[in-house]
């Protein structure tokens, strides 16, 4: 059973891997023997995360990459392959939150700011990863998107955010069907309220905590390490027949 989750010789890419859920997943992957590449747009955060990951003892590559820039994604993917040899799993995790005052007050610039990263960036990243997984020998790999409960239930003042996260679920299912023949499986993770830089404002607001935390059956916010086991499972051979799925990690929030 231990060998089933062994990631020795495995190469994983985690976008947005310098903090939050991404770093939690990257840490777990490295801990099981994987070589890990992380992408982020903050050089200082990248360096700090890479130092933490290197202490585990496996190869780590950190790159500044804006996933909304198609050429940057193409170049970044080529660098990962050149440095680490291949890509066996790609966690399409980079994202930004919405900042609109209301739906009717949402500007075109705000709409495109979110879509550029959350949807265009997810497409660019997944497409380049799948190209590599189809071309490499042996073929195959695992692509994992990070989605959101807003994909299913909507988000007031965040219609662009929810729309982007709903779209990645559709993209995921299409990839799962089309590329199963190439040994590629594709799934999505749907988090609840998780402690991270993106959620820090909400989770430190007393009124929000008073209203929302009682709706979480586990009675706590999620932590990045809560995604460790799932990341390893989805990267490993243990998930070799698991594809086209949305897996919820939310402490029961969306069931209550």
N, C-alpha and C positions, 0 to 999 in steps of 0.2 A: 504494500500500500504506500509506503514511503517513496518508493521508486516512481509511482504513478504521478507524484507531484514534484519530482526532481526536475529542475530547470537548468541543470548543468549543460552548457553548450547552446543554450537558448538566448536569442537576442530580442529584447523588448524595447519598444519605443513608447514613451508616455508624453503626450503633449499636455502643457500645463502641469508638468511634473515637478515644478519647483515649490509646490505648496499644496495644502489642503488634501482633497481626495487623491489628486495625482501623485503627490509625494507619498501618501500612504500606500498606494498601489505599487509605486516604484520601489519603496523600501521592502515590501513583501517579496516582490519579484527577485530583487537582488539577494534577499535572504535565502531564497531557494536555489541560488546558483546562477541566475540569469545575468548576462551582460545587459546593462540598461542605458538607454539614451533618453535624456529629458530635454524637452523644448520649452522655452519660456521667453518672454520679452524683457524681463528684468535681469540684467547681467549679475547684479549682486545676489539676488535670490537664487539664480541658477547656480552660482558658485557655492553658496552656502549649502544648497541641497545636494550638489555633487560631492562636496566634502563629507557630508553625512552619509551618503551612499557609498562612497569609496571606503569608508571605515569598515564596511561589511566585508570587503575583500575581493570583489569582482570588478571587472572593467566597467567604467562609467564614462559616458560622453555627454557633456552639456553644451547645448547650442542655443544661441539667441535666434529665435525664429518667430516671425509674425505669421500665423497660419492664414491670415486674410490676404497675404501676398502670395499669389500662385507660384511665382518664380522662386521665392524664398523657400516654399515647401518642396519644390522640385530639387533645389540645391541642397536643402537640409536632408532630404531622404537619401540623396546620392552620397552625402558625407557620412551618414550613419552606415550605409552599406560598405563604403570604402574603409571606414575605421573598424567596424565590428563584423563585417563579412556577409550579413544577410539580415532579414527581419522576419522573426517568427511570430511576433504579436505586436499589434499596434493599438494602443489605448487612445482613442480620439476624445480627449478630455478637455482641451482648452476651451474656455468660454468666458463671456462677459455678461453681467446682469443688465437689466433694463433700468432707465432713469427718466421715464416719461411722467409728467405731472398728471396726465389723464389720457384716455384714448383719443379724444377729440383734440387734445393739446399736444399729441405726439408729432414731432417734426419729422420731415423726410430724412434729415441727417441722423436723427436718433434711430429711426427705423433701419437705415443702412449701416449704422455703427454696430448694431447688434447682429444683423444678418451677415455682415462681412466676416465676423469671427465665428459665430455659432453655427451658421449654415454653409456659407461659402468656404470657410476654413475647414469645416468638417468634411465637406466634399473633396477639397483639394488634398487633404491629408489621407483620407480613406482611399481615394483613387490612386494616389502614388504608392501607397502601401500595397494595395491589391495588385497593381502592375508588377511590383517587385516580387510579391508572393507567387504570382503566376509564372514569372520568368525564372525564378531561382530553382536550384536543383538540390534536394527534392522540393517540388512545389508544395504550396500550402501555408497555412498560418491561421491566426485568430485576429479578427478586427472587433474591437469593443468600443461602442459609443457611450458617452455619458449624456443621458437625457434628463427629464424633469417631470414631476407630477403635473406641471402646467401643460405638458403635452396632452394630457388626458382631460384635465379639469379646467384649463384656462387660467389666466392670471390678469386681474384688473390692473390697469396701467402698465401691463407687461404683455400685451397681445403680441408684440414682436418677439419677445423672449419665448413665450409659449409656442408661437408659430414655428420658430426655429427648432425647438426641441421636439415638436410633433413631426416635423419634416425629417429629422434624423432617424426617427423610428421607421418611417417608410423607406428611407434610403437603406437602413440596416437590413430590412426584410428583403428588399430587392437584391442586395449583395449576397445575402445568404442563399437565395434561390439560384441566382445566376452563376455563382462561383463555387458552389458545393462540388462541382465536377473537377475543380482545381485543388480540392483539398482545403478550401478556405471556409471557415465557419465565422459567422458574424452575429453578434448579440449586442444588447444595450443594457446598461445599468441605470436604474431610476432611483436616485437618492431622495431621502426626506430632508429634514433640516439638519445640516451637518456643520460643525464648527469649522470655519474657514475665513479667509480674508473677505470673500464675497458676501458672506452672511453675517460678518462681525457687527455691522450696524444694527441689523434686526435683532440679533441675539443678545445685544447689550441694551436694548430698549425695554424698559420695565413693563410698559403696557403690552408690547408684543409678547414678551415672555409670559405674562400673566394670562393672556388670552390663548396662546398657542401651545405652550408646554403641557397644559392639562389634556390637550387633545392627542398627545403622543403616549400611547399605552405603556411604553417602556419608561416613561417619565424622565427622559434625559435627551439631550441633543446627541446626534451621531458624531463620531470622531473619525478622522482619516483612517485610523487603524481598523475600523469596522469593515473596511473594503479590502483588507489584506487577503483573507482567505478566498474571497471571490475572485480577486485578480489572479491569484495563483491557479485557481481552478480553471478559469477561462483561458489562461495561457498554456496550461499543461495538457497532457494527453487524457487526463480525466474527463475533459469536456469534448472529446473527439466526435461525439454524436449529438452535441448540443448546439443548435444553431437557430437563428430566426426568433430569438426570445428576448423579452424585456424582463429583467430581474430586479425586483424592488428591494431596496435596503433602506428602511424608513422607521424602524421601531414600531411599526403598526400604524403610523400616522394616516396613511391613505385608506386604511380599513375601518377607521373609527368614525 
